[in-house]
Amino acid sequence: MQEQMGEGMGFQGNVLGGTMIIAGTAIGAGMLALPMISAGMWIYWSLLLMALTWLLMLRASQAILEVNLHYEPGSSFHTLVQDTLGPVWSTINGLAVAFVLYILVYAYVSGGGSTVQQTIMAVTGSDPGMMSSSLFFSLIL
């Protein structure tokens, strides 16, 4: 039954899933980072930075697509990097991905914990502390 469902989705399901991953990453990172980074810049510098970021993301996605076309469906990103660039760059890439994931988790927990802390302070009038708020955000929300 599971195989039949997967076959029925075909190309459309893969495109939708990939689009959602890219959109979620871009929107999530952009909502956290871009307003903070561009707060002190003029609008033209902000627009230039966003256009440059878009161009770099476009070129990177085209390079990944080009490499991906030479592999079987289901091949991992680790396999693509190791076969294309070798084991040393595969290790560097793995560490870079782990670092990015750590930073994203830190940013989301820090931002979410701050929001929870401010909400609790506004509702109850007491300060629960940043660690408790971040823990509540991570485990419950």
C-alpha positions as CSV (number, residue, x, y, z in Angstrom):
1,M,0.0,0.0,0.0
2,Q,2.8,2.4,0.9
3,E,4.6,1.8,-2.4
4,Q,1.5,2.5,-4.4
5,M,1.0,5.8,-2.6
6,G,4.6,6.8,-3.3
7,E,4.3,5.9,-6.9
8,G,1.1,7.8,-7.4
9,M,2.7,11.0,-6.1
10,G,5.6,10.7,-8.6
11,F,7.4,13.8,-9.6
12,Q,4.8,16.2,-8.2
13,G,5.3,15.0,-4.6
14,N,9.0,15.4,-4.8
15,V,8.8,18.9,-6.3
16,L,6.3,19.9,-3.6
17,G,8.4,18.5,-0.8
18,G,11.6,20.1,-2.1
19,T,9.8,23.4,-2.5
20,M,8.4,23.3,1.0
21,I,11.9,22.5,2.5
22,I,13.5,25.4,0.6
23,A,10.7,27.8,1.3
24,G,10.6,26.9,5.0
25,T,14.4,27.3,5.4
26,A,14.5,30.6,3.5
27,I,11.5,32.1,5.3
28,G,12.6,30.8,8.7
29,A,16.1,32.0,8.4
30,G,15.1,35.3,6.8
31,M,12.5,36.1,9.4
32,L,15.1,35.7,12.1
33,A,18.3,37.1,10.5
34,L,17.5,39.6,7.9
35,P,15.7,42.2,10.0
36,M,18.4,42.1,12.6
37,I,21.2,42.4,10.1
38,S,19.6,45.1,8.0
39,A,18.3,47.2,10.8
40,G,21.1,49.7,10.6
41,M,21.3,49.8,6.8
42,W,19.5,52.0,4.3
43,I,16.8,50.4,2.2
44,Y,19.0,50.2,-0.9
45,W,21.8,48.4,0.9
46,S,19.2,46.0,2.3
47,L,17.7,45.4,-1.2
48,L,21.2,44.8,-2.6
49,L,22.0,42.3,0.1
50,M,18.7,40.4,-0.4
51,A,19.3,40.3,-4.2
52,L,22.8,39.0,-3.7
53,T,21.6,36.4,-1.2
54,W,18.9,35.3,-3.8
55,L,21.5,35.1,-6.5
56,L,23.9,33.0,-4.4
57,M,21.0,30.6,-3.3
58,L,20.0,30.3,-6.9
59,R,23.5,29.4,-8.1
60,A,24.0,26.9,-5.2
61,S,20.7,25.2,-6.0
62,Q,21.6,24.9,-9.7
63,A,24.9,23.3,-8.8
64,I,23.2,20.8,-6.5
65,L,20.7,20.1,-9.1
66,E,23.4,19.4,-11.7
67,V,25.2,17.0,-9.5
68,N,21.9,15.4,-8.3
69,L,20.9,14.6,-11.9
70,H,23.7,12.0,-12.1
71,Y,22.5,9.9,-9.1
72,E,19.7,7.5,-8.4
73,P,16.6,8.8,-6.6
74,G,17.1,8.5,-2.8
75,S,20.8,9.3,-2.8
76,S,21.8,11.3,0.2
77,F,23.5,14.7,0.1
78,H,26.5,13.0,1.9
79,T,26.8,10.6,-1.0
80,L,26.8,13.4,-3.6
81,V,29.4,15.4,-1.7
82,Q,31.7,12.4,-1.1
83,D,31.6,11.1,-4.7
84,T,32.0,14.6,-6.2
85,L,34.5,16.3,-3.8
86,G,36.1,13.4,-1.9
87,P,36.2,12.3,1.7
88,V,38.0,15.3,3.1
89,W,35.4,17.7,1.8
90,S,32.6,15.4,2.8
91,T,33.9,15.6,6.4
92,I,34.1,19.4,6.2
93,N,30.6,19.5,4.7
94,G,29.2,17.3,7.5
95,L,30.8,19.6,10.1
96,A,29.4,22.7,8.3
97,V,25.9,21.2,8.2
98,A,26.1,20.2,11.8
99,F,27.2,23.8,12.7
100,V,24.4,25.4,10.7
101,L,21.8,23.1,12.3
102,Y,23.2,23.9,15.8
103,I,23.0,27.6,15.1
104,L,19.5,27.4,13.8
105,V,18.3,25.4,16.8
106,Y,20.1,27.9,19.1
107,A,18.4,30.9,17.3
108,Y,14.9,29.4,17.3
109,V,15.2,28.3,21.0
110,S,16.6,31.7,22.0
111,G,14.0,33.6,20.1
112,G,11.1,31.4,21.2
113,G,12.3,31.4,24.8
114,S,12.5,35.2,24.7
115,T,8.9,35.4,23.4
116,V,7.7,33.0,26.0
117,Q,9.5,35.0,28.7
118,Q,8.0,38.3,27.6
119,T,4.5,36.7,27.4
120,I,4.7,35.2,30.9
121,M,5.9,38.5,32.2
122,A,3.1,40.4,30.6
123,V,0.4,38.0,31.8
124,T,1.6,37.2,35.3
125,G,4.0,40.0,36.1
126,S,6.8,37.6,37.2
127,D,10.0,36.8,35.4
128,P,10.4,33.1,34.8
129,G,14.0,33.4,33.7
130,M,15.5,32.8,30.2
131,M,16.5,29.2,30.9
132,S,13.1,28.1,32.1
133,S,11.4,29.9,29.2
134,S,13.7,28.3,26.7
135,L,13.2,24.9,28.2
136,F,9.4,25.4,28.2
137,F,9.5,26.5,24.5
138,S,11.7,23.5,23.5
139,L,9.8,20.8,25.4
140,I,6.2,22.0,25.3
141,L,5.8,24.3,22.3
